[in-house]
Amino acid sequence: MSEEMYYIFGKYGAIRRIHIDTTKDTRGTAFIVYEDIYDAKPSSIISPPSMSLIDT
C-alpha cells in the first residue's frame, strides 16, 4: 500500500516518510511527511474518491 502512496503523493515533492495507521479507530488514515514543507500544501487538496486505487 505505501508504494501506491509514494506514487500518488510523490508527484508533489520529495517524501521523507509515510505513516499509515492500521488501528481500528484510525484505519484509512495516512500521514505524509515531505522534505520541503511547501510541497505539502498542493497535496492537501486530494480527496478520498481520487485515491480509489488504494486497497484497504
C-alpha positions, 0 to 999 in steps of 0.5 A: 500500500505505501508504494501506491502512496509514494506514487500518488503523493510523490508527484508533489515533492520529495517524501521523507516518510509515510505513516499509515495507521492500521488501528481500528479507530484510525484505519484509512488514515495516512500521514505524509511527511515531505522534505520541503514543507511547501510541497505539502500544501498542493497535496492537501487538496486530494480527496478520498474518491481520487485515491480509489486505487488504494486497497484497504 
